[in-house]
Amino acid sequence: MRYVILVLMVCSFTWSGIHATGFSSNDSVPVAVFEQLLVLGQGQNQVCFPLKVLINTKPAAGNYRLVFDKLEVESTGEGIYSIYIGAKKPTRNTLGGAYSGTRIGSLNLYALSAPGAQKALSLDVSDVLPSMLNDGKSTRKRLYVVVLFEGNILPDQTKMPHTGKLLFKKVSIVHRAN
């Protein structure tokens, strides 16, 4: 029985495209990074990370992952945390469900709370990232990642407000050659 538990801890846990694994930005090449504390707290429904692009050449072939390193969950709201990525900075008018970026998935906060869980979540962005990084004319200097909280809908058709608190300390995009 002890061996089976060890095997489960080494294997990745996947749910809705989100991986809580040993995957780390330490074994890959960083492509873009944001390394400051941002808090998605009570009453807020979104947070935007302006990632600084670290490369100035056409993106190489391979696997690109958006990695939420050092994510702390103090409490969660009743709803879903959707993740968007875009080449343009979102404005107040484009946030709140109408952001023009590409929806790439949702945060699986349960994966962080499992016993022995990693402290990072990653999403595959290989399909959308190369075209966002290089539009054929120039290489972008920034990419924007938005975490948007969408509260559960109550019987009276109102949305639950965000009552959770998430602390994001590092968000990065990394590249791993095939």
C-alpha positions as CSV (number, residue, x, y, z in Angstrom):
1,M,0.0,0.0,0.0
2,R,2.8,2.4,0.8
3,Y,4.3,1.9,-2.8
4,V,0.9,2.7,-4.4
5,I,0.7,6.0,-2.5
6,L,4.2,6.9,-3.5
7,V,3.4,6.3,-7.2
8,L,0.3,8.5,-7.0
9,M,2.3,11.3,-5.6
10,V,4.8,11.1,-8.4
11,C,2.2,10.9,-11.2
12,S,0.5,14.1,-12.3
13,F,-3.0,14.9,-11.3
14,T,-5.1,16.3,-14.2
15,W,-8.5,17.9,-14.1
16,S,-9.8,20.2,-16.8
17,G,-6.4,20.7,-18.4
18,I,-4.8,21.9,-15.2
19,H,-1.9,20.0,-13.9
20,A,-0.7,19.9,-10.3
21,T,2.7,18.2,-10.9
22,G,6.3,18.3,-10.2
23,F,6.5,20.5,-13.4
24,S,8.5,23.6,-12.5
25,S,9.8,26.6,-14.2
26,N,13.2,25.5,-12.9
27,D,13.6,22.7,-15.5
28,S,12.5,24.9,-18.5
29,V,13.4,28.1,-20.2
30,P,11.5,31.1,-19.0
31,V,9.7,33.0,-21.8
32,A,7.7,35.6,-19.8
33,V,7.5,36.3,-16.1
34,F,5.6,38.4,-13.5
35,E,7.1,38.2,-10.0
36,Q,5.3,40.4,-7.5
37,L,2.6,39.8,-5.0
38,L,-1.0,40.2,-6.3
39,V,-4.0,39.4,-4.3
40,L,-7.5,38.4,-5.5
41,G,-9.4,39.3,-2.4
42,Q,-13.0,39.6,-1.2
43,G,-15.2,41.7,-3.4
44,Q,-12.7,41.6,-6.3
45,N,-13.6,39.5,-9.4
46,Q,-10.4,39.7,-11.4
47,V,-6.7,40.3,-11.3
48,C,-4.3,41.0,-14.2
49,F,-0.7,40.0,-14.5
50,P,1.4,42.0,-17.0
51,L,4.1,39.4,-17.9
52,K,7.4,40.8,-19.2
53,V,8.5,38.8,-22.3
54,L,12.1,37.7,-21.9
55,I,12.8,36.6,-25.5
56,N,13.1,38.8,-28.6
57,T,13.1,36.1,-31.3
58,K,10.5,34.0,-33.0
59,P,9.1,31.4,-30.5
60,A,10.8,28.0,-30.8
61,A,8.8,24.8,-31.4
62,G,7.9,22.9,-28.3
63,N,5.7,22.9,-25.2
64,Y,4.7,26.2,-23.6
65,R,3.1,26.3,-20.2
66,L,1.6,29.0,-18.1
67,V,2.8,28.3,-14.5
68,F,1.3,29.7,-11.3
69,D,4.2,29.3,-8.9
70,K,3.9,30.1,-5.3
71,L,0.1,30.4,-5.3
72,E,-1.4,30.5,-1.8
73,V,-5.0,29.8,-1.2
74,E,-6.3,31.4,2.0
75,S,-9.9,30.8,1.1
76,T,-12.0,30.2,-2.1
77,G,-15.1,31.8,-3.4
78,E,-18.1,29.8,-4.6
79,G,-17.6,29.8,-8.3
80,I,-15.0,29.3,-10.9
81,Y,-11.6,31.0,-11.5
82,S,-11.2,31.3,-15.3
83,I,-7.8,32.0,-16.9
84,Y,-7.4,34.3,-20.0
85,I,-4.3,35.2,-21.9
86,G,-4.0,38.1,-24.3
87,A,-1.5,40.3,-26.2
88,K,-3.4,43.5,-25.3
89,K,-3.8,45.1,-21.9
90,P,-7.4,44.6,-20.7
91,T,-9.3,47.7,-19.8
92,R,-12.1,48.2,-17.3
93,N,-14.6,47.8,-20.1
94,T,-13.2,44.5,-21.4
95,L,-12.9,42.8,-18.0
96,G,-15.9,41.2,-16.3
97,G,-16.6,38.4,-18.8
98,A,-15.9,40.2,-22.1
99,Y,-12.1,40.2,-22.1
100,S,-10.9,39.7,-25.6
101,G,-8.1,37.4,-24.6
102,T,-8.2,33.6,-25.2
103,R,-9.7,31.5,-22.4
104,I,-7.2,28.8,-21.6
105,G,-8.8,27.0,-18.7
106,S,-9.7,27.4,-15.0
107,L,-7.8,27.1,-11.8
108,N,-8.2,23.8,-10.0
109,L,-7.6,24.9,-6.4
110,Y,-8.5,21.4,-5.1
111,A,-5.3,20.1,-6.6
112,L,-3.3,22.5,-4.4
113,S,-5.1,21.3,-1.2
114,A,-4.5,17.6,-1.6
115,P,-2.0,16.1,0.9
116,G,1.5,16.4,-0.4
117,A,0.4,18.7,-3.3
118,Q,2.8,20.8,-5.2
119,K,2.6,24.6,-4.8
120,A,2.3,25.2,-8.6
121,L,-0.4,24.8,-11.2
122,S,0.3,24.8,-14.9
123,L,-1.7,25.1,-18.1
124,D,-0.7,24.2,-21.6
125,V,-0.6,27.4,-23.8
126,S,1.3,25.8,-26.7
127,D,-1.6,26.4,-29.2
128,V,-2.1,30.1,-28.5
129,L,1.3,31.4,-27.4
130,P,3.5,31.5,-30.5
131,S,1.0,33.7,-32.4
132,M,0.6,36.0,-29.5
133,L,4.4,36.4,-29.0
134,N,5.1,37.2,-32.6
135,D,2.7,38.8,-35.0
136,G,5.0,38.5,-38.0
137,K,6.3,42.1,-37.7
138,S,7.7,42.3,-34.2
139,T,8.0,40.4,-30.9
140,R,5.8,41.5,-28.1
141,K,7.2,43.0,-24.9
142,R,4.3,42.1,-22.7
143,L,1.5,39.5,-22.4
144,Y,-1.4,39.7,-20.1
145,V,-2.9,37.0,-18.0
146,V,-6.2,37.6,-16.3
147,V,-7.8,35.4,-13.5
148,L,-11.5,36.2,-13.6
149,F,-13.8,34.9,-10.8
150,E,-17.3,34.0,-12.0
151,G,-19.6,33.3,-9.0
152,N,-22.1,30.6,-8.9
153,I,-25.6,31.7,-9.9
154,L,-28.2,31.7,-7.1
155,P,-31.9,30.8,-7.5
156,D,-32.8,34.5,-7.8
157,Q,-30.3,34.7,-10.8
158,T,-27.8,36.8,-8.9
159,K,-24.1,35.8,-8.9
160,M,-22.3,34.9,-5.7
161,P,-19.7,37.7,-4.9
162,H,-16.1,36.7,-4.5
163,T,-15.5,35.9,-0.8
164,G,-12.1,34.1,-1.2
165,K,-8.5,35.2,-1.0
166,L,-5.8,34.0,-3.4
167,L,-2.2,35.2,-3.2
168,F,-0.2,35.0,-6.4
169,K,3.5,35.5,-6.0
170,K,4.9,34.4,-9.3
171,V,3.3,33.8,-12.7
172,S,5.4,32.7,-15.7
173,I,5.4,31.1,-19.1
174,V,8.0,28.5,-19.7
175,H,9.2,26.6,-22.7
176,R,10.3,23.0,-22.8
177,A,11.6,21.6,-26.1
178,N,9.9,18.5,-27.4
